[in-house]
Amino acid sequence: QKEVEQNSGPLSVPEGAIASLNCTYSDRGSQSFFWYRQYSGKSPELIMFIYSNGDKEDGRFTAQLNKASQYVSLLIRDSQPSDSATYLCAVFGAKTSYDKVIFGPGTSLSVIP
Amino acid sequence: EPEVTQTPSHQVTQMGQEVILRCVPISNHLYFYWYRQILGQKVEFLVSFYNNEISEKSEIFDDQFSVERPDGSNFTLKIRSTKLEDSAMYFCASSARGNEQFFGPGTRLTVL
C-alpha cells in the first residue's frame, strides 16, 4: 500500500472557482500534514500545514484534516492562473518516525483564465 | 526573508566520480534534510540530520551517500561514486523545530 496517495490530475478549474485537492495516507501514526506547491522546475514551497482534526484557513487556502479517515485536503478559493502548479501532500511522522517526511506524487492543477 | 541556498545549481559529472552538493540552511534552524526528485517523479526523502548526526535515513541513502555539517553554516551531501540513476534534482531543506520544512532551490545533478 502506497504511503501517501493523491490524484495525479490534471485538475482543471476556471479562474475564480474553488479547487479541491485530496490526499490519503496509510499510517495512522502520522502526526503532521503539509501542503507544498511546486512550479515546474522549481523547489517545493510550503503553503499550509495542519496538525489537528478540522479546518485551518490561511487566506485563500483551507486545509482540512480527518485523522479517522486518514484524509487531508486543500481547498483553494478564488483560484488564479498563478495557482497553476503541482500540489504536493506531505506527511510527517509516518512509520512512527518523526524525522521522515513522505511526499505524495502530487496533483497537477491548471487554472483556466 | 531568510532562505535556504544551494550550490551549484547544476552539476554535471562522469559516472563513478564523487560529487559534493552544498547547502546553507536558514541560520537559526536546527534540523536539516536532503531530498531528491527524479524528473517527473515524486520528491523522495534521503536523510535527516539533527544535533550533528543522522536521525533518519531512507533505503536510498546507502553507503555511497554521506552528509556532513563541516562548519556552523554549511550542510553537504556527498555521493562517492555516482551512477547514472543518481541523476536527479537534489533539494536541501531546513526546519527550526523539526516540523515545517523550507526547501532550497535545488541542485540538478546530471551523471553522464
Interface residues (C-beta under 8 A of the other chain):
Chain A: S32 F34 Y36 Q38 K42 S43 P44 E45 L46 F49 L88 A90 F92 S97 Y98 D99 K100 V101 I102 F103 G104 P105 G106
Chain B: Y31 Y33 Y35 Q41 K42 V43 E44 F45 S48 Y50 S55 E56 S58 F91 G98 N99 E100 Q101 F102 F103 G104 P105 G106
